[in-house]
Amino acid sequence: MTTITTNPSVETLSLVAHNQIPVVTTELLAQLYGTDSVRIQQNYTRNTGRFVEGKHFFKVTGEELKKFVTSLKIVANSPIEVSSKTRTLILWTERGAARHAKMLDTDQAWEVFEKLEDCYFTKKHKNN
């Protein structure tokens, strides 16, 4: 489970990347879209055929998860923390975030996704 450390604004989010690709966690995406993380998880579960690992999301476990958590510590003002009890973490790419905005189909989700496109997913990863 991840927790959000502050109430983030898309425009001021620090970039979090996996394999040099900007990503967001389920919890952060839910908070930004104005919904519960359970709703994001349900969208994924009910539409697994519409999400491709490596394209729409990354499923991070084991040593890869440990490295990701370590990388979060060097991101200034990282909007997320990962619990030491977390064994699997889903990281959504721009394309995955777009799918969720489409499934939620709320004005807030679409407005936030547009801001994510403009202000977050276009940032360059500075740590690699």
Salt bridges, closest charged atoms under 4 A:
GLU11 OE2 - LYS115 NZ 3.68
GLU64 OE2 - HIS18 NE2 3.10
